[in-house]
Amino acid sequence: MFNLFHKKEKQYTDLSAEDFQRGIEDPKAVLIDVRTAGEFNSGKLPRARNLDMMGSGFANQLKNLPRDKAYYLYCRSGNRSGHACATMAEMGFTKVYNLRDGIISWPF
């Protein structure tokens, strides 16, 4: 029977700003900003690459990424990056991390 209250378990990890910072210190970590190009150009984290989650080519860009790397995603508030993390997990990525409260919580 269909359960309206059943919540699907997350296949990615939400991280605090401190844990996210520790993760991206690894030179092999891939840092992805899923905000729009305009948001990205107004300020970003060092080493971040921009993959606009709302852009039409987002899923195709993800398909070309290696599955064996650790990916750290962020947006303004953590909402879009959480959805992007879920999408990546559904595509078979296993090391996907979300900045829980987004760049607005970034103290560094």
C-alpha positions in Angstrom: 0.0 0.0 0.0 1.2 3.5 -0.8 2.3 5.4 2.3 1.9 9.2 2.1 4.0 9.7 5.1 7.0 7.6 4.1 10.0 9.7 3.5 12.8 8.5 1.2 16.1 8.3 2.9 18.7 10.7 1.7 21.5 9.3 -0.4 23.8 12.3 0.3 25.2 14.0 3.4 24.3 17.4 4.7 27.3 19.1 6.3 27.8 22.0 8.6 30.0 24.8 7.3 32.8 23.5 9.5 32.6 20.0 8.2 32.2 21.3 4.6 35.3 23.4 5.0 37.3 20.4 6.2 36.0 18.3 3.2 37.0 20.9 0.6 40.5 21.2 2.0 41.2 17.9 0.2 42.8 18.8 -3.1 40.9 16.0 -4.8 37.5 17.3 -3.7 35.4 18.8 -6.4 33.6 22.0 -5.3 30.4 22.8 -7.2 28.3 26.0 -6.9 24.8 25.3 -8.3 23.7 28.9 -8.3 23.0 30.9 -11.4 26.0 32.5 -13.3 25.0 35.9 -12.0 25.1 34.7 -8.4 28.3 32.8 -9.0 30.0 35.9 -10.5 28.9 38.0 -7.5 31.1 35.8 -5.2 32.1 32.2 -4.9 34.3 29.9 -2.9 37.9 29.4 -4.2 38.2 26.5 -6.6 34.4 26.3 -7.2 33.1 25.6 -10.6 29.6 26.7 -11.6 27.0 24.2 -12.7 23.7 26.1 -12.7 21.1 23.7 -11.4 18.3 25.6 -13.0 20.0 25.6 -16.4 18.8 23.4 -19.2 22.1 21.5 -19.5 22.5 20.6 -15.8 21.8 16.9 -16.1 24.0 16.5 -19.1 26.9 18.2 -17.3 26.5 15.8 -14.4 26.6 12.8 -16.8 30.1 13.8 -17.8 31.5 13.9 -14.2 33.5 10.9 -12.9 31.6 8.9 -10.3 34.6 8.1 -8.1 35.3 11.6 -6.8 33.9 13.4 -3.7 31.6 16.3 -4.7 30.8 19.2 -2.4 27.8 21.3 -3.5 26.5 24.6 -2.3 24.0 27.3 -3.2 22.6 30.4 -1.4 20.6 28.6 1.3 21.2 24.8 0.8 17.9 24.1 -0.9 19.0 23.9 -4.5 22.2 22.2 -3.7 20.3 19.6 -1.7 18.1 18.9 -4.7 21.2 18.7 -6.9 22.8 16.3 -4.4 19.7 14.1 -4.6 19.9 14.1 -8.4 23.5 13.1 -8.4 22.8 10.3 -5.9 20.1 9.0 -8.2 22.6 9.1 -11.1 25.0 6.8 -9.1 27.3 9.3 -7.4 28.2 8.0 -3.9 30.3 10.7 -2.4 28.0 13.8 -2.5 27.9 16.5 0.2 25.7 19.5 0.7 26.5 22.7 2.5 23.4 22.4 4.7 22.6 26.1 5.3 24.2 27.4 2.1 26.7 30.1 1.4 24.8 32.5 3.6 26.0 30.5 6.6 29.6 30.5 5.5 31.8 32.0 8.3 35.2 31.5 6.6 
